[in-house]
């Protein structure tokens, strides 16, 4: 008789462990599903970071050790694009925009360079006004100061450059 009771005791114990095994498996499955859904559900928007990178590339190209780069023809935006090694062309022109204003020390505009789709600037203005919904464009706007030597001969040596960049992809 002892053998029969031991056999049933062992069988009952394995049934109880089987229930715990299924509960543990269910908990692990739920945790994996929740973590993957949280990870992949987050929207990643790199437009603003890309606009800042474009801005930094423009600053690096225009600034030559504190002086305005004299190798660029400031009457032609294509000269800036070629000298700075930007990979911007007619295909992706609709996704990028930059606007460069060069001021003298009296805040009078000396030169304006513009490339891309101007409606991106309007999209950026809407983003700053906290329009609800997805961001339409990523934007960056900053100023820098430099010295110019005979690039604009009738203007002062110290100039201010305002650079606005926008990306919409």
DOZALO-123163 format. One record per residue: residue number from 1; x, y, z of N, C-alpha, C in turn. Coordinates in steps of 0.02 Angstrom, whole numbers, plus 50000, padded with zeros to 5 digits. Layout:
BEGIN
+-----+-------+-------+-------+-------+-------+-------+-------+-------+-------+
!   n !  n.c1 !  n.c2 !  n.c3 ! ca.c1 ! ca.c2 ! ca.c3 !  c.c1 !  c.c2 !  c.c3 !
+-----+-------+-------+-------+-------+-------+-------+-------+-------+-------+
! NUM !     X !     Y !     Z !     X !     Y !     Z !     X !     Y !     Z !
...
+-----+-------+-------+-------+-------+-------+-------+-------+-------+-------+
This chain:
BEGIN
+-----+-------+-------+-------+-------+-------+-------+-------+-------+-------+
!   n !  n.c1 !  n.c2 !  n.c3 ! ca.c1 ! ca.c2 ! ca.c3 !  c.c1 !  c.c2 !  c.c3 !
+-----+-------+-------+-------+-------+-------+-------+-------+-------+-------+
!   1 ! 50039 ! 49940 ! 50000 ! 50000 ! 50000 ! 50000 ! 50042 ! 50064 ! 50000 !
!   2 ! 50098 ! 50060 ! 50031 ! 50139 ! 50120 ! 50033 ! 50162 ! 50142 ! 49964 !
!   3 ! 50174 ! 50093 ! 49920 ! 50196 ! 50111 ! 49853 ! 50142 ! 50149 ! 49816 !
!   4 ! 50081 ! 50130 ! 49823 ! 50026 ! 50163 ! 49788 ! 50018 ! 50235 ! 49811 !
!   5 ! 50023 ! 50248 ! 49875 ! 50016 ! 50316 ! 49899 ! 50075 ! 50360 ! 49879 !
!   6 ! 50134 ! 50331 ! 49879 ! 50192 ! 50370 ! 49856 ! 50187 ! 50387 ! 49782 !
!   7 ! 50160 ! 50339 ! 49743 ! 50152 ! 50352 ! 49672 ! 50103 ! 50409 ! 49660 !
!   8 ! 50048 ! 50408 ! 49695 ! 49999 ! 50463 ! 49687 ! 50025 ! 50529 ! 49714 !
!   9 ! 50064 ! 50527 ! 49767 ! 50092 ! 50588 ! 49795 ! 50140 ! 50620 ! 49744 !
!  10 ! 50181 ! 50579 ! 49712 ! 50228 ! 50607 ! 49662 ! 50190 ! 50635 ! 49603 !
!  11 ! 50138 ! 50602 ! 49582 ! 50099 ! 50625 ! 49525 ! 50063 ! 50691 ! 49542 !
!  12 ! 50038 ! 50697 ! 49601 ! 50004 ! 50759 ! 49622 ! 50054 ! 50816 ! 49627 !
!  13 ! 50113 ! 50802 ! 49650 ! 50165 ! 50854 ! 49655 ! 50185 ! 50880 ! 49587 !
!  14 ! 50190 ! 50836 ! 49538 ! 50209 ! 50859 ! 49471 ! 50152 ! 50898 ! 49439 !
!  15 ! 50089 ! 50882 ! 49456 ! 50033 ! 50921 ! 49430 ! 50035 ! 50992 ! 49459 !
!  16 ! 50050 ! 50998 ! 49522 ! 50055 ! 51065 ! 49553 ! 50112 ! 51104 ! 49522 !
!  17 ! 50169 ! 51073 ! 49510 ! 50225 ! 51108 ! 49478 ! 50208 ! 51127 ! 49406 !
!  18 ! 50169 ! 51087 ! 49372 ! 50149 ! 51103 ! 49304 ! 50107 ! 51166 ! 49302 !
!  19 ! 50064 ! 51177 ! 49350 ! 50024 ! 51238 ! 49353 ! 50070 ! 51299 ! 49364 !
!  20 ! 50118 ! 51293 ! 49409 ! 50166 ! 51348 ! 49420 ! 50208 ! 51360 ! 49357 !
!  21 ! 50225 ! 51308 ! 49322 ! 50264 ! 51314 ! 49260 ! 50224 ! 51354 ! 49208 !
!  22 ! 50161 ! 51340 ! 49200 ! 50119 ! 51377 ! 49152 ! 50110 ! 51450 ! 49174 !
!  23 ! 50102 ! 51462 ! 49238 ! 50096 ! 51531 ! 49263 ! 50160 ! 51570 ! 49250 !
!  24 ! 50217 ! 51539 ! 49264 ! 50282 ! 51572 ! 49251 ! 50292 ! 51585 ! 49177 !
!  25 ! 50275 ! 51538 ! 49135 ! 50280 ! 51547 ! 49063 ! 50234 ! 51604 ! 49039 !
!  26 ! 50175 ! 51609 ! 49066 ! 50128 ! 51662 ! 49048 ! 50155 ! 51730 ! 49070 !
!  27 ! 50183 ! 51734 ! 49128 ! 50212 ! 51798 ! 49153 ! 50269 ! 51820 ! 49108 !
!  28 ! 50314 ! 51775 ! 49091 ! 50371 ! 51792 ! 49047 ! 50346 ! 51814 ! 48979 !
!  29 ! 50296 ! 51780 ! 48951 ! 50269 ! 51799 ! 48886 ! 50238 ! 51868 ! 48888 !
!  30 ! 50201 ! 51884 ! 48941 ! 50170 ! 51950 ! 48947 ! 50223 ! 52004 ! 48953 !
!  31 ! 50275 ! 51992 ! 48992 ! 50329 ! 52042 ! 49000 ! 50363 ! 52054 ! 48933 !
!  32 ! 50377 ! 52002 ! 48896 ! 50410 ! 52010 ! 48831 ! 50365 ! 52049 ! 48783 !
!  33 ! 50301 ! 52034 ! 48781 ! 50255 ! 52070 ! 48737 ! 50250 ! 52144 ! 48756 !
!  34 ! 50245 ! 52158 ! 48820 ! 50240 ! 52228 ! 48842 ! 50303 ! 52267 ! 48825 !
!  35 ! 50361 ! 52237 ! 48837 ! 50424 ! 52273 ! 48823 ! 50433 ! 52285 ! 48749 !
!  36 ! 50419 ! 52236 ! 48708 ! 50428 ! 52248 ! 48636 ! 50377 ! 52297 ! 48609 !
!  37 ! 50317 ! 52296 ! 48634 ! 50267 ! 52345 ! 48610 ! 50285 ! 52415 ! 48632 !
!  38 ! 50312 ! 52423 ! 48692 ! 50334 ! 52490 ! 48714 ! 50394 ! 52514 ! 48674 !
!  39 ! 50439 ! 52469 ! 48659 ! 50499 ! 52488 ! 48622 ! 50483 ! 52509 ! 48551 !
!  40 ! 50441 ! 52471 ! 48517 ! 50427 ! 52486 ! 48447 ! 50370 ! 52534 ! 48436 !
!  41 ! 50333 ! 52551 ! 48487 ! 50277 ! 52598 ! 48478 ! 50300 ! 52671 ! 48481 !
!  42 ! 50357 ! 52684 ! 48510 ! 50381 ! 52753 ! 48516 ! 50400 ! 52781 ! 48449 !
!  43 ! 50373 ! 52839 ! 48432 ! 50389 ! 52871 ! 48369 ! 50457 ! 52906 ! 48374 !
!  44 ! 50500 ! 52891 ! 48329 ! 50567 ! 52921 ! 48328 ! 50567 ! 52975 ! 48274 !
!  45 ! 50580 ! 53036 ! 48294 ! 50579 ! 53092 ! 48248 ! 50649 ! 53124 ! 48249 !
!  46 ! 50685 ! 53118 ! 48195 ! 50753 ! 53144 ! 48192 ! 50759 ! 53207 ! 48150 !
!  47 ! 50702 ! 53237 ! 48133 ! 50704 ! 53296 ! 48090 ! 50742 ! 53354 ! 48122 !
!  48 ! 50729 ! 53365 ! 48186 ! 50763 ! 53420 ! 48220 ! 50838 ! 53409 ! 48226 !
!  49 ! 50857 ! 53347 ! 48240 ! 50929 ! 53331 ! 48244 ! 50962 ! 53339 ! 48176 !
!  50 ! 50927 ! 53319 ! 48123 ! 50954 ! 53327 ! 48056 ! 50960 ! 53400 ! 48037 !
!  51 ! 50913 ! 53441 ! 48058 ! 50916 ! 53513 ! 48045 ! 50976 ! 53544 ! 48081 !
!  52 ! 50989 ! 53521 ! 48142 ! 51047 ! 53547 ! 48179 ! 51113 ! 53526 ! 48147 !
!  53 ! 51114 ! 53465 ! 48120 ! 51175 ! 53442 ! 48086 ! 51186 ! 53483 ! 48023 !
!  54 ! 51133 ! 53496 ! 47985 ! 51140 ! 53538 ! 47925 ! 51163 ! 53608 ! 47945 !
!  55 ! 51137 ! 53634 ! 47999 ! 51158 ! 53700 ! 48024 ! 51232 ! 53700 ! 48041 !
!  56 ! 51254 ! 53649 ! 48077 ! 51325 ! 53645 ! 48096 ! 51370 ! 53639 ! 48036 !
!  57 ! 51349 ! 53603 ! 47984 ! 51389 ! 53598 ! 47923 ! 51394 ! 53666 ! 47888 !
!  58 ! 51340 ! 53704 ! 47888 ! 51342 ! 53771 ! 47857 ! 51389 ! 53816 ! 47896 !
!  59 ! 51384 ! 53815 ! 47962 ! 51429 ! 53856 ! 48004 ! 51501 ! 53837 ! 47992 !
!  60 ! 51515 ! 53773 ! 47990 ! 51583 ! 53749 ! 47979 ! 51610 ! 53772 ! 47911 !
!  61 ! 51566 ! 53774 ! 47861 ! 51587 ! 53794 ! 47795 ! 51597 ! 53870 ! 47790 !
!  62 ! 51553 ! 53909 ! 47820 ! 51558 ! 53982 ! 47816 ! 51614 ! 54010 ! 47859 !
!  63 ! 51629 ! 53978 ! 47914 ! 51677 ! 54003 ! 47963 ! 51746 ! 53974 ! 47948 !
!  64 ! 51792 ! 54017 ! 47933 ! 51861 ! 53997 ! 47921 ! 51905 ! 54030 ! 47974 !
!  65 ! 51910 ! 53998 ! 48032 ! 51949 ! 54024 ! 48089 ! 51926 ! 54094 ! 48110 !
!  66 ! 51861 ! 54102 ! 48115 ! 51833 ! 54166 ! 48138 ! 51822 ! 54215 ! 48082 !
!  67 ! 51841 ! 54197 ! 48021 ! 51832 ! 54242 ! 47964 ! 51783 ! 54209 ! 47916 !
!  68 ! 51748 ! 54250 ! 47878 ! 51702 ! 54225 ! 47828 ! 51742 ! 54193 ! 47771 !
!  69 ! 51720 ! 54135 ! 47750 ! 51755 ! 54097 ! 47699 ! 51754 ! 54136 ! 47633 !
!  70 ! 51813 ! 54153 ! 47607 ! 51818 ! 54194 ! 47547 ! 51815 ! 54152 ! 47483 !
!  71 ! 51814 ! 54086 ! 47489 ! 51812 ! 54043 ! 47429 ! 51741 ! 54034 ! 47403 !
!  72 ! 51692 ! 54060 ! 47439 ! 51622 ! 54052 ! 47419 ! 51598 ! 54115 ! 47385 !
!  73 ! 51563 ! 54106 ! 47329 ! 51531 ! 54161 ! 47295 ! 51463 ! 54172 ! 47329 !
!  74 ! 51457 ! 54227 ! 47365 ! 51396 ! 54239 ! 47404 ! 51338 ! 54266 ! 47361 !
!  75 ! 51348 ! 54272 ! 47296 ! 51293 ! 54290 ! 47251 ! 51259 ! 54228 ! 47223 !
!  76 ! 51288 ! 54169 ! 47234 ! 51262 ! 54107 ! 47206 ! 51258 ! 54054 ! 47260 !
!  77 ! 51198 ! 54030 ! 47275 ! 51190 ! 53979 ! 47327 ! 51221 ! 53913 ! 47306 !
!  78 ! 51224 ! 53900 ! 47241 ! 51254 ! 53837 ! 47217 ! 51328 ! 53835 ! 47232 !
!  79 ! 51360 ! 53892 ! 47235 ! 51431 ! 53894 ! 47254 ! 51440 ! 53871 ! 47326 !
!  80 ! 51395 ! 53892 ! 47369 ! 51397 ! 53870 ! 47439 ! 51386 ! 53795 ! 47444 !
!  81 ! 51339 ! 53769 ! 47406 ! 51324 ! 53697 ! 47408 ! 51383 ! 53656 ! 47383 !
!  82 ! 51415 ! 53679 ! 47330 ! 51473 ! 53642 ! 47302 ! 51534 ! 53646 ! 47348 !
!  83 ! 51549 ! 53705 ! 47373 ! 51608 ! 53713 ! 47416 ! 51601 ! 53677 ! 47483 !
!  84 ! 51540 ! 53672 ! 47507 ! 51529 ! 53641 ! 47573 ! 51516 ! 53566 ! 47568 !
!  85 ! 51516 ! 53539 ! 47508 ! 51504 ! 53467 ! 47497 ! 51437 ! 53444 ! 47525 !
!  86 ! 51385 ! 53484 ! 47514 ! 51318 ! 53463 ! 47533 ! 51292 ! 53417 ! 47478 !
!  87 ! 51258 ! 53366 ! 47498 ! 51228 ! 53321 ! 47448 ! 51155 ! 53340 ! 47439 !
!  88 ! 51145 ! 53403 ! 47420 ! 51078 ! 53429 ! 47408 ! 51070 ! 53441 ! 47333 !
!  89 ! 51017 ! 53414 ! 47305 ! 51004 ! 53423 ! 47234 ! 50929 ! 53432 ! 47224 !
!  90 ! 50908 ! 53430 ! 47161 ! 50838 ! 53442 ! 47146 ! 50792 ! 53388 ! 47174 !
!  91 ! 50818 ! 53326 ! 47181 ! 50777 ! 53272 ! 47207 ! 50756 ! 53283 ! 47280 !
!  92 ! 50804 ! 53303 ! 47322 ! 50788 ! 53312 ! 47393 ! 50779 ! 53385 ! 47411 !
!  93 ! 50771 ! 53427 ! 47362 ! 50761 ! 53499 ! 47375 ! 50696 ! 53511 ! 47413 !
!  94 ! 50647 ! 53467 ! 47402 ! 50582 ! 53476 ! 47435 ! 50585 ! 53458 ! 47510 !
!  95 ! 50638 ! 53425 ! 47532 ! 50643 ! 53403 ! 47601 ! 50688 ! 53447 ! 47644 !
!  96 ! 50727 ! 53491 ! 47613 ! 50775 ! 53532 ! 47650 ! 50764 ! 53606 ! 47634 !
!  97 ! 50782 ! 53647 ! 47682 ! 50779 ! 53720 ! 47671 ! 50830 ! 53753 ! 47717 !
!  98 ! 50868 ! 53800 ! 47689 ! 50907 ! 53843 ! 47732 ! 50905 ! 53914 ! 47706 !
!  99 ! 50908 ! 53959 ! 47753 ! 50904 ! 54030 ! 47740 ! 50960 ! 54064 ! 47779 !
! 100 ! 51004 ! 54098 ! 47744 ! 51061 ! 54131 ! 47776 ! 51055 ! 54205 ! 47765 !
! 101 ! 51052 ! 54243 ! 47819 ! 51053 ! 54316 ! 47816 ! 51120 ! 54340 ! 47843 !
! 102 ! 51153 ! 54382 ! 47804 ! 51217 ! 54411 ! 47827 ! 51204 ! 54485 ! 47840 !
! 103 ! 51218 ! 54506 ! 47902 ! 51206 ! 54574 ! 47924 ! 51271 ! 54610 ! 47937 !
! 104 ! 51271 ! 54677 ! 47929 ! 51329 ! 54716 ! 47952 ! 51318 ! 54734 ! 48025 !
! 105 ! 51363 ! 54774 ! 48053 ! 51358 ! 54788 ! 48125 ! 51299 ! 54833 ! 48142 !
! 106 ! 51267 ! 54865 ! 48092 ! 51208 ! 54905 ! 48103 ! 51143 ! 54865 ! 48094 !
! 107 ! 51149 ! 54799 ! 48087 ! 51093 ! 54754 ! 48075 ! 51057 ! 54767 ! 48009 !
! 108 ! 51094 ! 54792 ! 47960 ! 51067 ! 54798 ! 47892 ! 51087 ! 54735 ! 47853 !
! 109 ! 51040 ! 54707 ! 47816 ! 51054 ! 54646 ! 47778 ! 51101 ! 54661 ! 47721 !
! 110 ! 51156 ! 54624 ! 47720 ! 51204 ! 54630 ! 47665 ! 51185 ! 54581 ! 47609 !
! 111 ! 51173 ! 54519 ! 47628 ! 51161 ! 54466 ! 47579 ! 51113 ! 54415 ! 47609 !
! 112 ! 51073 ! 54384 ! 47566 ! 51028 ! 54330 ! 47585 ! 51039 ! 54272 ! 47537 !
! 113 ! 51051 ! 54213 ! 47566 ! 51058 ! 54151 ! 47527 ! 51002 ! 54104 ! 47548 !
! 114 ! 50969 ! 54075 ! 47497 ! 50912 ! 54033 ! 47512 ! 50915 ! 53971 ! 47468 !
! 115 ! 50901 ! 53913 ! 47498 ! 50898 ! 53850 ! 47460 ! 50842 ! 53807 ! 47485 !
! 116 ! 50805 ! 53775 ! 47440 ! 50755 ! 53727 ! 47461 ! 50684 ! 53753 ! 47456 !
! 117 ! 50641 ! 53719 ! 47492 ! 50569 ! 53732 ! 47491 ! 50552 ! 53784 ! 47545 !
! 118 ! 50532 ! 53845 ! 47526 ! 50517 ! 53897 ! 47576 ! 50458 ! 53880 ! 47622 !
! 119 ! 50414 ! 53835 ! 47601 ! 50357 ! 53817 ! 47644 ! 50379 ! 53781 ! 47708 !
! 120 ! 50440 ! 53755 ! 47709 ! 50466 ! 53723 ! 47769 ! 50471 ! 53774 ! 47826 !
! 121 ! 50489 ! 53836 ! 47809 ! 50493 ! 53888 ! 47861 ! 50424 ! 53900 ! 47892 !
! 122 ! 50372 ! 53899 ! 47851 ! 50304 ! 53906 ! 47878 ! 50286 ! 53847 ! 47923 !
! 123 ! 50306 ! 53787 ! 47902 ! 50294 ! 53728 ! 47944 ! 50330 ! 53735 ! 48011 !
! 124 ! 50390 ! 53762 ! 48010 ! 50427 ! 53771 ! 48072 ! 50394 ! 53823 ! 48117 !
! 125 ! 50367 ! 53876 ! 48086 ! 50331 ! 53926 ! 48126 ! 50269 ! 53895 ! 48158 !
! 126 ! 50236 ! 53850 ! 48123 ! 50178 ! 53817 ! 48153 ! 50200 ! 53771 ! 48210 !
! 127 ! 50257 ! 53739 ! 48203 ! 50282 ! 53695 ! 48256 ! 50297 ! 53734 ! 48319 !
! 128 ! 50325 ! 53794 ! 48313 ! 50341 ! 53833 ! 48372 ! 50279 ! 53860 ! 48406 !
! 129 ! 50224 ! 53865 ! 48370 ! 50162 ! 53889 ! 48400 ! 50124 ! 53832 ! 48434 !
! 130 ! 50155 ! 53774 ! 48439 ! 50128 ! 53716 ! 48474 ! 50063 ! 53691 ! 48443 !
! 131 ! 50064 ! 53683 ! 48378 ! 50006 ! 53653 ! 48344 ! 50005 ! 53580 ! 48364 !
! 132 ! 49946 ! 53556 ! 48381 ! 49941 ! 53487 ! 48404 ! 49951 ! 53439 ! 48345 !
! 133 ! 49973 ! 53380 ! 48360 ! 49985 ! 53330 ! 48309 ! 50059 ! 53318 ! 48298 !
! 134 ! 50074 ! 53282 ! 48244 ! 50143 ! 53266 ! 48228 ! 50182 ! 53329 ! 48208 !
! 135 ! 50246 ! 53328 ! 48220 ! 50287 ! 53383 ! 48197 ! 50294 ! 53377 ! 48121 !
! 136 ! 50287 ! 53433 ! 48089 ! 50289 ! 53433 ! 48016 ! 50361 ! 53439 ! 47992 !
! 137 ! 50400 ! 53481 ! 48026 ! 50469 ! 53492 ! 48005 ! 50513 ! 53502 ! 48067 !
! 138 ! 50575 ! 53483 ! 48061 ! 50624 ! 53496 ! 48114 ! 50664 ! 53558 ! 48095 !
! 139 ! 50676 ! 53602 ! 48143 ! 50705 ! 53667 ! 48128 ! 50762 ! 53684 ! 48176 !
! 140 ! 50806 ! 53727 ! 48152 ! 50860 ! 53753 ! 48193 ! 50875 ! 53823 ! 48168 !
! 141 ! 50882 ! 53869 ! 48216 ! 50899 ! 53938 ! 48197 ! 50947 ! 53965 ! 48249 !
! 142 ! 51004 ! 53988 ! 48225 ! 51055 ! 54016 ! 48269 ! 51094 ! 54071 ! 48233 !
! 143 ! 51130 ! 54108 ! 48273 ! 51171 ! 54162 ! 48245 ! 51244 ! 54148 ! 48258 !
! 144 ! 51286 ! 54176 ! 48216 ! 51358 ! 54173 ! 48226 ! 51387 ! 54240 ! 48205 !
! 145 ! 51445 ! 54254 ! 48230 ! 51480 ! 54315 ! 48213 ! 51546 ! 54297 ! 48180 !
! 146 ! 51566 ! 54339 ! 48132 ! 51629 ! 54326 ! 48097 ! 51657 ! 54392 ! 48072 !
! 147 ! 51716 ! 54388 ! 48047 ! 51748 ! 54447 ! 48016 ! 51752 ! 54433 ! 47941 !
! 148 ! 51742 ! 54484 ! 47902 ! 51748 ! 54477 ! 47829 ! 51802 ! 54525 ! 47805 !
! 149 ! 51839 ! 54502 ! 47755 ! 51892 ! 54544 ! 47727 ! 51881 ! 54550 ! 47652 !
! 150 ! 51856 ! 54607 ! 47632 ! 51847 ! 54624 ! 47561 ! 51799 ! 54578 ! 47524 !
! 151 ! 51757 ! 54542 ! 47559 ! 51705 ! 54504 ! 47525 ! 51648 ! 54551 ! 47508 !
! 152 ! 51631 ! 54593 ! 47557 ! 51582 ! 54647 ! 47547 ! 51620 ! 54711 ! 47563 !
! 153 ! 51655 ! 54740 ! 47514 ! 51702 ! 54795 ! 47528 ! 51671 ! 54857 ! 47560 !
! 154 ! 51610 ! 54872 ! 47543 ! 51580 ! 54935 ! 47569 ! 51552 ! 54926 ! 47639 !
! 155 ! 51554 ! 54866 ! 47667 ! 51524 ! 54853 ! 47732 ! 51578 ! 54845 ! 47786 !
! 156 ! 51556 ! 54844 ! 47848 ! 51602 ! 54839 ! 47904 ! 51637 ! 54771 ! 47906 !
! 157 ! 51690 ! 54768 ! 47944 ! 51729 ! 54706 ! 47948 ! 51693 ! 54653 ! 47989 !
! 158 ! 51659 ! 54674 ! 48043 ! 51623 ! 54627 ! 48085 ! 51552 ! 54617 ! 48058 !
! 159 ! 51533 ! 54554 ! 48051 ! 51466 ! 54539 ! 48024 ! 51432 ! 54488 ! 48069 !
! 160 ! 51367 ! 54487 ! 48064 ! 51326 ! 54438 ! 48099 ! 51291 ! 54396 ! 48047 !
! 161 ! 51290 ! 54331 ! 48058 ! 51258 ! 54285 ! 48011 ! 51203 ! 54247 ! 48048 !
! 162 ! 51142 ! 54252 ! 48022 ! 51085 ! 54215 ! 48050 ! 51071 ! 54157 ! 48002 !
! 163 ! 51071 ! 54097 ! 48030 ! 51061 ! 54037 ! 47988 ! 50999 ! 54000 ! 48013 !
! 164 ! 50952 ! 53990 ! 47968 ! 50893 ! 53951 ! 47983 ! 50895 ! 53888 ! 47939 !
! 165 ! 50886 ! 53830 ! 47969 ! 50883 ! 53767 ! 47931 ! 50819 ! 53730 ! 47950 !
! 166 ! 50791 ! 53696 ! 47901 ! 50731 ! 53656 ! 47912 ! 50734 ! 53592 ! 47871 !
! 167 ! 50707 ! 53539 ! 47901 ! 50706 ! 53473 ! 47868 ! 50636 ! 53446 ! 47873 !
! 168 ! 50610 ! 53422 ! 47817 ! 50544 ! 53390 ! 47817 ! 50550 ! 53327 ! 47775 !
! 169 ! 50545 ! 53270 ! 47809 ! 50550 ! 53205 ! 47774 ! 50495 ! 53160 ! 47796 !
+-----+-------+-------+-------+-------+-------+-------+-------+-------+-------+
